[in-house]
Amino acid sequence: MPDICKYEGNQVLLVEGKSDCHSILALCKFFNLPQTFGIYQCGNDIGVLKRLNALIIQPATPISVGIVMDADAPDVAGRWIQIREKLKIINTHFQNHLIHMEQSLQDQMISQILAYG
C-alpha cells in the first residue's frame, strides 16, 4: 500500500513531518478540496530542501511545488532566502510560496476540524 505522505507526482506539496501531512489532508477533506496535488513528507526542514533539490534537477520537473515549513526553525527568513535562491539559479517557472504554520495554529485548526467532524 503506497504511503499517502510520499507522493511522487507532478503537483506536490512538500512538508516537514507526518503531522503536517495529516493536518493538510484533514483540511482538504474538511473543506472538500479536489485532489489536485499530493503531499510529500520530508522529515524536517533540511529534508524539505533536499527534496526540493531532487525535484528541480530531474529532467521532468514538477508542474508545481508548494512548501510548508514550521516557523520554529531557527532562521525562517534564511530558509526562505535559500529556497528562493535555489529556484532563481535554475530559472524555474515554479510559482513558489513559503507558508509558516506555527504548532499552536496547527493544533487549533485540527481542534476546529475535529469539532465540526
C-alpha positions as CSV (number, residue, x, y, z in Angstrom):
1,M,0.0,0.0,0.0
2,P,1.5,3.4,-1.0
3,D,2.3,5.9,1.7
4,I,-0.2,8.8,1.3
5,C,2.5,11.2,2.6
6,K,5.1,10.2,-0.1
7,Y,3.5,11.4,-3.3
8,E,5.7,11.2,-6.4
9,G,3.5,13.1,-8.9
10,N,4.0,16.4,-10.7
11,Q,2.0,18.7,-8.4
12,V,3.4,18.3,-4.9
13,L,3.3,20.0,-1.5
14,L,6.5,19.4,0.5
15,V,6.0,19.3,4.3
16,E,8.3,18.5,7.2
17,G,6.6,15.8,9.1
18,K,3.7,13.3,9.1
19,S,1.6,15.5,11.4
20,D,1.9,18.3,8.8
21,C,0.9,15.9,6.1
22,H,-2.1,14.6,8.0
23,S,-3.2,18.1,9.1
24,I,-3.2,19.3,5.5
25,L,-5.1,16.1,4.4
26,A,-7.7,16.8,7.1
27,L,-8.1,20.4,6.0
28,C,-8.5,19.3,2.4
29,K,-11.2,16.8,3.5
30,F,-12.9,19.3,5.7
31,F,-13.2,21.9,3.0
32,N,-13.9,19.4,0.3
33,L,-10.9,20.5,-1.8
34,P,-10.4,18.5,-5.0
35,Q,-7.4,16.1,-5.1
36,T,-5.2,18.2,-7.5
37,F,-1.9,17.6,-5.7
38,G,-0.1,15.2,-3.4
39,I,1.9,15.6,-0.3
40,Y,5.5,14.5,0.3
41,Q,6.6,14.3,3.9
42,C,10.4,15.1,4.1
43,G,11.2,14.6,7.8
44,N,12.5,18.0,8.7
45,D,13.4,21.4,7.2
46,I,16.6,20.1,5.8
47,G,14.8,17.2,4.2
48,V,12.4,19.7,2.5
49,L,15.5,21.4,0.9
50,K,17.0,18.1,-0.2
51,R,13.7,17.0,-1.7
52,L,13.3,20.4,-3.5
53,N,16.8,19.9,-4.9
54,A,15.9,16.4,-6.1
55,L,12.7,17.8,-7.8
56,I,14.3,20.7,-9.6
57,I,17.3,18.8,-11.0
58,Q,15.3,16.0,-12.5
59,P,14.7,16.1,-16.3
60,A,10.9,16.4,-15.9
61,T,10.4,19.0,-13.2
62,P,7.0,19.1,-11.5
63,I,4.3,21.5,-12.7
64,S,4.1,23.0,-9.3
65,V,5.7,22.6,-5.9
66,G,4.4,24.1,-2.6
67,I,6.3,24.1,0.6
68,V,5.0,24.2,4.2
69,M,7.6,24.6,6.9
70,D,7.2,25.1,10.6
71,A,8.0,28.6,11.9
72,D,10.1,27.0,14.7
73,A,13.2,26.7,12.6
74,P,16.0,28.9,14.0
75,D,16.2,31.1,10.9
76,V,12.9,31.0,8.9
77,A,13.9,34.1,6.9
78,G,17.2,32.4,6.0
79,R,15.4,29.3,4.8
80,W,13.1,31.3,2.6
81,I,16.1,33.0,1.0
82,Q,17.7,29.6,0.4
83,I,14.6,28.3,-1.3
84,R,14.2,31.4,-3.5
85,E,17.8,31.3,-4.5
86,K,17.6,27.7,-5.5
87,L,14.7,28.5,-7.7
88,K,16.4,31.5,-9.2
89,I,19.5,29.5,-10.1
90,I,17.6,27.2,-12.3
91,N,15.4,29.9,-13.8
92,T,12.4,27.9,-12.8
93,H,8.8,28.5,-13.8
94,F,7.5,27.5,-10.3
95,Q,5.3,29.9,-8.6
96,N,6.6,29.5,-5.1
97,H,5.3,30.4,-1.7
98,L,6.5,29.7,1.8
99,I,3.8,29.1,4.3
100,H,4.7,29.2,8.0
101,M,2.5,27.1,10.3
102,E,3.1,27.5,14.0
103,Q,2.4,24.4,16.1
104,S,-0.3,26.2,18.1
105,L,-2.1,27.3,14.9
106,Q,-1.9,23.8,13.6
107,D,-3.3,22.4,16.9
108,Q,-6.2,25.0,16.8
109,M,-7.0,24.1,13.2
110,I,-7.1,20.4,14.0
111,S,-9.3,21.0,17.0
112,Q,-11.7,23.0,14.9
113,I,-11.8,20.3,12.2
114,L,-12.5,17.6,14.8
115,A,-15.2,19.8,16.4
116,Y,-17.0,20.0,13.1
117,G,-16.3,16.5,12.0
